[in-house]
Amino acid sequence: MIRRATEEDISAVAEIYEEILQEQEQGRTYVGWTRGVYPTRQTALQALEKGSLFVCQEEGEIVAAAKIDREQVPAYSQCRWQEEAPENQVMVLHTLVVSPRHPRRGYGRAFVEFYEEYAREQGCLYLRMDTNERNTVARAMYRGMGYREAGIVPCVFNGIPGVNLVCLEKKLRQKK
């Protein structure tokens, strides 16, 4: 079940960030994050305060989380988007995380599907998101779900220097 997060979910979301950072530090994955810089517990708290933090709960446990809003990060202005989208019709997915303790169970895909439906309900047919160029797992999943890589933007991203940010987009069809 995917739902808007509550204050009680923050520790679980921060724990998923920690698990992913540990996996990266041990060389089992690469997401391009830096411990103590991004993401942190404060990342989740800020999203909660804005009402944009969502969680996926399975059998009482938070197994995935993401931020969904209309906030396009500054690096997006450097991307050559194929879709000329009115600002008020763009929805963005940020910091999608799935607990490494629950791999390959479809939680990431389910979250993206939720994001798409949520965007449609909010009147946003233009979807944008990003990932680190070296995050091949995320890139493959997004490509398989119909997202187009609009470009790669070298930048400082969320306080992390030297990031090659892959900007992805998709235009939803209006339901009849």
C-alpha positions in Angstrom: 0.0 0.0 0.0 1.4 3.4 -1.0 0.3 6.4 1.1 1.3 9.8 2.2 3.9 9.5 5.0 3.4 10.5 8.6 5.8 11.6 11.3 5.9 8.0 12.6 7.4 6.9 9.2 10.5 9.1 9.3 12.7 6.7 11.2 11.9 3.9 8.8 12.6 6.1 5.7 15.9 7.3 7.2 16.8 3.7 7.9 16.3 2.8 4.2 18.6 5.7 3.3 21.2 4.3 5.7 20.8 0.7 4.3 21.4 2.0 0.7 24.4 4.0 1.8 25.9 0.9 3.4 25.2 -1.1 0.3 27.0 1.5 -1.8 30.0 1.8 0.7 30.4 -2.0 0.5 30.4 -1.9 -3.3 27.1 -3.8 -3.9 25.3 -0.9 -5.5 25.9 2.6 -6.7 23.4 5.5 -6.4 25.8 8.4 -6.1 24.9 9.6 -2.6 27.3 10.8 0.1 26.8 9.9 3.8 25.9 12.9 5.9 25.2 15.0 2.8 22.3 13.4 0.9 19.9 11.9 1.7 19.6 12.3 5.4 16.8 12.1 8.0 16.4 15.9 7.4 15.7 15.1 3.7 12.7 13.0 4.8 11.6 15.5 7.4 11.6 18.4 4.9 9.5 16.3 2.4 7.1 15.4 5.2 6.7 19.1 6.2 5.9 19.9 2.6 3.4 17.0 2.3 5.4 15.4 -0.5 6.8 12.3 1.2 5.1 9.0 0.3 5.8 5.5 1.6 5.1 2.0 0.5 4.0 -0.2 3.4 3.9 -4.0 3.2 2.7 -6.1 6.2 3.2 -3.1 8.5 6.8 -2.4 7.4 7.9 0.6 5.3 9.7 -0.9 2.3 10.0 2.0 0.0 9.6 5.8 -0.1 9.8 8.8 -2.4 9.1 12.5 -2.7 6.5 13.5 -5.2 5.8 17.2 -6.0 6.0 19.8 -8.7 9.5 21.1 -7.7 11.9 20.9 -10.6 15.5 21.0 -9.3 17.8 23.8 -10.7 19.8 21.3 -12.9 16.6 20.7 -14.9 17.0 24.1 -16.4 20.1 22.9 -18.2 18.4 19.9 -19.7 17.0 19.9 -23.3 13.6 18.4 -22.6 11.8 16.9 -25.6 8.4 17.8 -24.1 7.7 21.5 -23.8 5.7 21.3 -20.6 3.7 24.1 -18.9 5.2 24.4 -15.3 1.8 23.8 -13.7 1.5 20.4 -15.5 4.8 18.9 -14.5 5.1 16.4 -11.6 8.5 15.2 -10.3 9.6 12.1 -8.6 12.6 12.5 -6.2 14.7 10.2 -4.1 12.8 6.9 -4.8 14.2 4.3 -2.4 13.5 0.6 -1.9 15.0 -1.2 1.1 17.8 -3.5 0.1 16.3 -6.0 2.4 13.3 -6.3 -0.1 14.9 -6.5 -3.5 13.2 -7.5 -6.7 9.7 -7.5 -5.3 8.3 -4.8 -7.6 8.2 -2.0 -5.0 10.1 0.4 -7.2 7.9 -0.2 -10.2 4.8 0.0 -8.1 5.9 3.4 -6.7 6.5 4.7 -10.3 3.0 3.5 -11.3 1.6 5.2 -8.2 3.5 8.4 -9.1 2.0 8.3 -12.6 -1.5 7.9 -11.4 -1.0 10.6 -8.7 0.3 13.0 -11.3 -2.7 12.3 -13.6 -5.1 13.0 -10.7 -3.3 16.3 -10.1 -3.7 17.3 -13.7 0.0 16.8 -14.5 0.6 14.9 -17.8 4.3 15.7 -17.9 6.5 13.6 -15.7 10.2 14.3 -14.8 12.7 12.6 -12.6 16.4 12.1 -12.4 19.1 9.6 -11.3 22.9 9.4 -11.2 24.5 8.4 -14.5 26.1 5.5 -12.7 22.8 4.2 -11.2 22.3 1.6 -13.9 19.6 -0.3 -12.0 17.3 2.8 -11.8 18.0 3.8 -15.4 17.1 0.3 -16.7 13.8 0.3 -14.7 12.8 3.7 -15.8 13.6 2.9 -19.4 11.5 -0.2 -19.2 8.6 1.9 -17.9 8.7 4.2 -20.9 10.8 7.0 -19.6 13.1 8.8 -22.1 16.5 10.1 -21.0 16.4 13.7 -22.1 20.0 14.4 -21.2 22.9 14.2 -18.8 23.7 17.4 -16.8 27.0 17.7 -15.0 26.3 19.5 -11.7 26.5 19.8 -7.9 23.4 17.9 -6.9 21.9 18.0 -3.4 25.3 19.2 -2.1 27.3 16.4 -3.9 29.9 17.7 -6.4 30.7 16.0 -9.7 27.3 14.4 -10.4 26.3 13.5 -13.9 22.5 13.8 -13.5 20.4 11.8 -15.9 17.2 13.7 -16.6 14.2 11.5 -17.5 10.8 12.4 -18.9 7.5 10.9 -19.9 4.2 12.3 -21.2 1.1 10.6 -19.9 -1.9 10.2 -22.1 -5.1 11.7 -21.0 -7.7 9.1 -19.9 -10.9 9.1 -21.9 
